[in-house]
Amino acid sequence: MRNRNKSLNGWEKLQKVLGIDTVEELEKLDSDILKERIANAAQAMQAVRDELEANPKYQELKENLKALTSGKKEVDKRQKAIIKFCLHLLESKGN
């Protein structure tokens, strides 16, 4: 499935997510209504984010995830820095 999606351009992917009915509905709207739909969609996303952030269980899970992944992040940060610096040294030595 993933390989098939690589051949789709950005607009085709959006159309696939939205479905043909929604695409056709949106194409018929005038500019003012399209702007209203944008604002409504942004408000809906914000409302869901706010609700999630207010959920104590979500906050607990978020903190647990942060604690679990902090070690990996530090290792990744250091190893990426080593790789970048080694590449810089190789380049400066003409390799």
N, C-alpha and C positions, 0 to 999 in steps of 0.2 A: 504494500500500500504506500509506503513511504517513497519508493522509487517512482511510483506513478505521480505523486504530488510534486516531485521535482520538475516535471515537465510543465506544470501549470504556472502561469504567471501570477502576479499578485492579485489582479482583478478576478481572475478565474478562481483563485482560492477563496476570495471573499464571497463570490457568487455561490460556490459550493457550500460554504458555511451557512450562508443566509437562506439558500433555497430559492428556486425559481419564482415562487409566488411573492416572496418579500422583495426580491430584486425588481420584479415587474411593478410592484406597488410603489417602491421608492423612485423608480424611473419616471413615474407619472406625476410626482409631486413638484410643486413650484419651489422656488428658492427659499421663500419665507418658511414654508412648511418643512423643508429639508433642514434649515437652521434650527427649527423647533425640535425636530427629531434628534438632531445632534445634542442639543441641550438636555432633552429628556433622557437620552441614553447615558450621558455623562452623569446626570443626577442619579440615575438608577445604579450605576456602578459605584458611585460614592456612598449611596445609602447601604449597599451591601458591604462595602469596606468598613463603614462606621459600625454596622451591626456586628461584624466579625471582630473588630477591635474591641468592642464592648463585652464580648463573650469571655468570661474568665477562663473557661476550658481552653479556648484558642490561645489566650495569653500564656497559659501554663505550657501548652504544647510548643508554642513558639520559643519560649525560654529553654525548654528541654532540647529542642532541635539546635538552638544556638550553642548550648553547652556541649552537645554531642559533636557538633561539627567544628568547634573552635580549634581543636588540635589539628585537624586536617587542613583547615584554612592556613594555619601558621606554617605547616610543612610545605604546602603548596606555594605560599608566598616566598619562603626562603628558597625552595628549589627552582622556582621560576626566576628569581633574582640571580641564582648561580648560573642558570642556563643563559640568561641575557648577558651577564658579565663575561662568561666564557666566549660567547659569540662575538662580543665586542673585542675581546682580546685577540681572538683568531683573525678578525677582520683587520685589526690594527697591525698584526704580524703578517698580513698579506695572504692568509690562508682562507 
